[in-house]
Protein backbone atom coordinates (compact mmCIF):
# COMPACT_ATOMS: atom_id res chain seq x y z
CA UNK A 1 0.00 0.00 0.00
CA UNK A 2 1.40 3.40 -0.97
CA UNK A 3 0.73 6.22 1.50
CA UNK A 4 1.43 9.91 1.12
CA UNK A 5 3.85 11.46 3.65
CA UNK A 6 4.45 15.15 4.32
CA UNK A 7 7.90 16.14 5.58
CA UNK A 8 9.33 19.48 6.69
CA UNK A 9 12.86 19.81 5.35
CA UNK A 10 15.09 22.79 4.61
CA UNK A 11 14.62 24.06 1.05
CA UNK A 12 18.32 23.77 0.21
CA UNK A 13 18.33 20.11 1.25
CA UNK A 14 15.25 19.41 -0.88
CA UNK A 15 16.80 21.02 -3.95
CA UNK A 16 20.03 19.06 -3.48
CA UNK A 17 18.09 15.83 -3.01
CA UNK A 18 15.97 16.48 -6.12
CA UNK A 19 19.13 17.10 -8.14
CA UNK A 20 20.69 13.89 -6.80
CA UNK A 21 17.56 11.87 -7.61
CA UNK A 22 17.42 13.29 -11.13
CA UNK A 23 21.09 12.46 -11.72
CA UNK A 24 20.38 8.89 -10.60
CA UNK A 25 17.32 8.65 -12.86
CA UNK A 26 15.08 8.12 -9.83
CA UNK A 27 12.28 10.00 -8.15
CA UNK A 28 12.89 11.75 -4.87
CA UNK A 29 10.21 9.55 -3.31
CA UNK A 30 12.14 6.45 -4.40
CA UNK A 31 15.39 7.79 -2.95
CA UNK A 32 13.74 8.60 0.39
CA UNK A 33 11.90 5.27 0.49
CA UNK A 34 15.12 3.35 -0.20
CA UNK A 35 16.92 5.27 2.54
CA UNK A 36 14.15 4.64 5.06
CA UNK A 37 14.12 0.94 4.18
CA UNK A 38 17.86 0.80 4.78
CA UNK A 39 17.43 2.43 8.18
CA UNK A 40 14.55 0.22 9.24
CA UNK A 41 16.13 -2.97 7.90
CA UNK A 42 19.26 -2.21 9.87
CA UNK A 43 17.43 -2.04 13.17
CA UNK A 44 14.77 -4.72 12.93
CA UNK A 45 15.91 -6.62 15.99
CA UNK A 46 16.53 -4.74 19.22
CA UNK A 47 17.83 -1.65 17.44
CA UNK A 48 20.98 -3.42 16.32
CA UNK A 49 22.37 -1.82 13.15
CA UNK A 50 23.18 -3.82 10.06
CA UNK A 51 26.72 -5.08 9.44
CA UNK A 52 27.22 -2.24 6.95
CA UNK A 53 26.40 0.39 9.53
CA UNK A 54 28.00 -1.23 12.57
CA UNK A 55 31.20 -1.76 10.56
CA UNK A 56 31.60 2.01 10.41
CA UNK A 57 31.59 2.51 14.17
CA UNK A 58 34.86 3.81 15.52
CA UNK A 59 36.35 4.39 12.06
CA UNK A 60 37.05 8.03 12.81
CA UNK A 61 37.45 9.99 16.01
CA UNK A 62 35.72 13.36 16.17
CA UNK A 63 36.15 16.12 18.71
CA UNK A 64 33.34 16.51 21.24
CA UNK A 65 32.39 19.90 19.76
CA UNK A 66 32.07 18.53 16.19
CA UNK A 67 28.85 19.84 14.59
CA UNK A 68 27.66 16.99 12.37
CA UNK A 69 24.71 18.88 10.88
CA UNK A 70 26.79 21.93 10.00
CA UNK A 71 29.49 19.79 8.39
CA UNK A 72 26.96 17.71 6.45
CA UNK A 73 25.26 20.87 5.20
CA UNK A 74 28.61 22.31 4.08
CA UNK A 75 29.54 19.12 2.23
CA UNK A 76 26.16 18.75 0.54
CA UNK A 77 26.17 22.40 -0.47
CA UNK A 78 29.63 22.05 -1.97
CA UNK A 79 28.72 18.82 -3.76
CA UNK A 80 25.43 19.92 -5.26
CA UNK A 81 26.09 23.59 -5.98
CA UNK A 82 28.50 22.87 -8.85
Backbone as CSV, one residue per row, in Angstrom:
resi,resn,N_x,N_y,N_z,CA_x,CA_y,CA_z,C_x,C_y,C_z
1,UNK,0.834,-1.166,0.000,0.000,0.000,0.000,0.892,1.246,0.000
2,UNK,0.649,2.156,-0.888,1.396,3.402,-0.974,0.627,4.465,-0.199
3,UNK,1.338,5.181,0.676,0.731,6.217,1.499,1.506,7.505,1.331
4,UNK,0.796,8.609,1.262,1.429,9.913,1.123,1.998,10.354,2.468
5,UNK,3.171,10.990,2.447,3.846,11.460,3.651,4.282,12.903,3.429
6,UNK,4.019,13.754,4.396,4.452,15.149,4.317,5.611,15.344,5.273
7,UNK,6.711,15.903,4.776,7.901,16.144,5.582,8.229,17.634,5.574
8,UNK,8.831,18.109,6.627,9.328,19.477,6.691,10.844,19.407,6.666
9,UNK,11.417,19.893,5.562,12.859,19.811,5.345,13.330,21.147,4.776
10,UNK,14.540,21.542,5.122,15.092,22.791,4.607,15.086,22.788,3.080
11,UNK,14.734,23.930,2.495,14.624,24.056,1.048,15.891,23.679,0.303
12,UNK,17.039,24.068,0.852,18.318,23.767,0.213,18.554,22.255,0.147
13,UNK,18.167,21.566,1.198,18.326,20.113,1.246,17.411,19.458,0.204
14,UNK,16.196,19.963,0.096,15.247,19.415,-0.885,15.784,19.591,-2.296
15,UNK,16.280,20.772,-2.602,16.805,21.020,-3.946,17.995,20.113,-4.252
16,UNK,18.877,19.949,-3.286,20.028,19.061,-3.481,19.575,17.618,-3.684
17,UNK,18.594,17.202,-2.899,18.089,15.830,-3.006,17.396,15.603,-4.340
18,UNK,16.641,16.592,-4.814,15.974,16.475,-6.118,17.016,16.359,-7.235
19,UNK,18.065,17.147,-7.137,19.127,17.095,-8.142,19.790,15.721,-8.131
20,UNK,20.089,15.215,-6.924,20.686,13.886,-6.804,19.783,12.823,-7.432
21,UNK,18.508,12.857,-7.087,17.558,11.871,-7.608,17.504,11.929,-9.129
22,UNK,17.466,13.130,-9.675,17.420,13.288,-11.128,18.682,12.723,-11.786
23,UNK,19.835,12.984,-11.179,21.094,12.460,-11.720,21.129,10.937,-11.697
24,UNK,20.435,10.347,-10.724,20.382,8.892,-10.595,19.261,8.287,-11.427
25,UNK,18.446,9.130,-12.060,17.323,8.647,-12.856,16.218,8.060,-11.987
26,UNK,16.071,8.613,-10.777,15.078,8.116,-9.830,14.234,9.277,-9.331
27,UNK,13.103,8.960,-8.763,12.282,9.997,-8.149,12.796,10.255,-6.743
28,UNK,12.498,11.430,-6.229,12.893,11.746,-4.869,12.187,10.811,-3.892
29,UNK,10.946,10.486,-4.167,10.213,9.548,-3.313,10.923,8.205,-3.240
30,UNK,11.433,7.730,-4.367,12.143,6.453,-4.400,13.431,6.522,-3.579
31,UNK,14.152,7.622,-3.705,15.392,7.792,-2.947,15.102,7.781,-1.445
32,UNK,14.092,8.535,-1.029,13.743,8.598,0.392,13.247,7.242,0.877
33,UNK,12.413,6.582,0.100,11.902,5.266,0.493,13.035,4.260,0.656
34,UNK,13.979,4.257,-0.271,15.115,3.345,-0.197,15.940,3.622,1.053
35,UNK,16.165,4.901,1.351,16.924,5.270,2.541,16.204,4.806,3.806
36,UNK,14.907,5.045,3.882,14.148,4.643,5.065,14.118,3.126,5.220
37,UNK,14.055,2.403,4.109,14.116,0.936,4.177,15.461,0.490,4.734
38,UNK,16.522,1.138,4.288,17.863,0.805,4.775,17.948,1.024,6.280
39,UNK,17.415,2.149,6.742,17.433,2.426,8.181,16.619,1.413,8.953
40,UNK,15.415,1.131,8.482,14.550,0.224,9.236,15.036,-1.213,9.153
41,UNK,15.589,-1.619,8.023,16.129,-2.973,7.902,17.322,-3.169,8.822
42,UNK,18.052,-2.090,9.058,19.259,-2.208,9.871,18.958,-2.279,11.357
43,UNK,17.733,-2.024,11.739,17.434,-2.039,13.171,16.196,-2.870,13.497
44,UNK,15.968,-3.911,12.727,14.770,-4.719,12.929,14.746,-5.402,14.284
45,UNK,15.875,-5.904,14.720,15.910,-6.624,15.993,16.653,-5.813,17.037
46,UNK,15.944,-5.381,18.042,16.529,-4.738,19.215,17.361,-3.504,18.892
47,UNK,17.091,-2.860,17.768,17.829,-1.651,17.437,19.263,-1.885,17.040
48,UNK,19.604,-3.109,16.696,20.976,-3.418,16.320,21.170,-3.058,14.849
49,UNK,22.141,-2.215,14.538,22.365,-1.815,13.150,22.884,-2.962,12.289
50,UNK,22.708,-2.804,10.995,23.184,-3.824,10.063,24.702,-3.895,10.096
51,UNK,25.262,-4.933,9.485,26.721,-5.078,9.438,27.361,-3.904,8.718
52,UNK,26.677,-3.389,7.683,27.217,-2.244,6.951,27.386,-1.047,7.873
53,UNK,26.364,-0.776,8.660,26.400,0.389,9.531,27.310,0.154,10.727
54,UNK,27.184,-0.984,11.376,28.002,-1.229,12.566,29.483,-1.328,12.213
55,UNK,29.802,-1.699,10.991,31.195,-1.764,10.562,31.857,-0.403,10.501
56,UNK,31.054,0.649,10.481,31.597,2.005,10.413,31.889,2.595,11.786
57,UNK,31.381,1.982,12.826,31.589,2.506,14.172,33.071,2.536,14.531
58,UNK,33.491,3.676,15.051,34.858,3.811,15.517,35.883,4.032,14.418
59,UNK,35.422,4.202,13.177,36.349,4.388,12.062,37.094,5.712,12.194
60,UNK,36.399,6.736,12.623,37.049,8.031,12.809,36.751,8.543,14.207
61,UNK,37.636,9.363,14.703,37.454,9.993,16.008,37.187,11.471,15.779
62,UNK,36.089,11.960,16.326,35.716,13.361,16.173,35.814,14.058,17.521
63,UNK,36.106,15.362,17.462,36.154,16.121,18.708,34.746,16.229,19.287
64,UNK,34.646,16.449,20.571,33.345,16.514,21.239,32.505,17.687,20.752
65,UNK,33.147,18.735,20.233,32.395,19.902,19.762,32.111,19.846,18.256
66,UNK,32.318,18.682,17.626,32.066,18.529,16.192,30.580,18.704,15.915
67,UNK,30.249,19.570,14.949,28.855,19.843,14.589,28.527,19.070,13.308
68,UNK,27.964,17.887,13.491,27.659,16.992,12.371,26.743,17.650,11.342
69,UNK,25.675,18.274,11.807,24.710,18.882,10.882,25.342,20.005,10.070
70,UNK,26.133,20.833,10.707,26.790,21.932,10.000,27.758,21.389,8.957
71,UNK,28.514,20.378,9.311,29.485,19.790,8.387,28.784,19.104,7.217
72,UNK,27.719,18.371,7.507,26.961,17.713,6.453,26.374,18.744,5.498
73,UNK,25.814,19.810,6.042,25.262,20.875,5.205,26.320,21.492,4.306
74,UNK,27.508,21.730,4.870,28.609,22.307,4.084,29.017,21.379,2.946
75,UNK,29.128,20.104,3.239,29.541,19.120,2.229,28.488,18.985,1.140
76,UNK,27.233,18.882,1.530,26.160,18.750,0.539,26.051,19.994,-0.345
77,UNK,26.206,21.155,0.294,26.165,22.398,-0.475,27.295,22.418,-1.511
78,UNK,28.472,22.068,-1.068,29.628,22.054,-1.969,29.421,21.046,-3.103
79,UNK,28.912,19.871,-2.767,28.720,18.822,-3.759,27.672,19.167,-4.804
80,UNK,26.552,19.729,-4.348,25.430,19.922,-5.263,25.309,21.330,-5.818
81,UNK,26.193,22.233,-5.462,26.093,23.592,-5.976,27.020,23.824,-7.180
82,UNK,27.564,22.756,-7.705,28.495,22.874,-8.848,27.744,23.126,-10.126
